[in-house]
């Protein structure tokens, strides 16, 4: 610790609940649609990282570079989110029938 300076650990607060932390069948369609929108946003951010690596001529296959692992993990997670949102949307719309 630097003399005369105090450091604090960052505080993380969640302003809104996670879209699927608690499923509620009365709001399942809205929750599933929100998860779908958030997945779209995550995919867009991943695509921005890919675009930036291409623009800067950074290697996605170089194990010394973190970008390849970042993109791989982002792709894996967005695929899982996409699948989950599709299942929840199907379930929500099945309730409407």
N, C-alpha and C positions, 0 to 999 in steps of 0.2 A: 504494500500500500504506500502511495506517495505521501510524504510528510505534508500535513496541512490540508490534504484532500480526502474527502470521504467518498467512497464508491458505494453504490447501491446496486443490488441485483435488480434486473428489470422485472417489472410486474406485468403479467399478462392477464388481461380480462377479456371475456367473451361478451360482446354486446348483444349477440343474438344466439339462440341455441343452435347446435349443430342440426343440419337438415334431417338427419336420421338418428340422432342420439336417443330419441324416444319416438316410436311410431305410434300414431293415433289414427285409427281407421276413419274417424270423422274428418280428418284433415290429410289423409294419405295422398289424395291426388295433388294437393298443393305442395306437400312435402316432396313427392316424387318429381314434380315439375321444377321445384327449386333445386333439387339435387341435379337434375338434368341441366339446368342453366349454369350451375356452378361447375359442372363437368365440362360444359362448353367453354367456360372461362379458363379452366385449368388447361384444356387442350390448346387454347389460343396462346396462353403463356408459354407452354412447351414449344409451340411452333415459333414463337418469338425467339426462344433460346436457340432453336435450330437455325433460324434465319440469321441470328447474330453470329453464330459459329461459322456459318457459310460466308457471311460478309467479311469476317476477320480471318478467314482461312484457317480456322482452328480445327484440329482433328477430333472427330468423334470416336475414332477407333484407337487412339493413343492411350494406353493405360496410365500414362503419367499425367494426362489431362483429365480434369474432373467432369468435363462436359459430356463425354460419352456415357459415363455412369449416371449422371444427372438426367440425361435424356432417356436412357433406358428405364430408370426408375419412374420417371414422370410418365412415360408411356405405359408402363405396367399398372401404375396407380390409376391413370385415367381410363384404361380399359376396364379395370375393376369397378370404378365409379360408374362408367357407362353401362356395364352389365347390370349392376345393382339398380340404377335408375330405370332401366328398361323393364326389369322384373317388377319393380314397384309400380311403374306406370301400367304395365299389363294387369297386375293385381288390382290396382285402383279402378281401372276401366272395366274389369270383369265384374266388379261390384255394381257398376252402373247398369249392367245388362240384366 
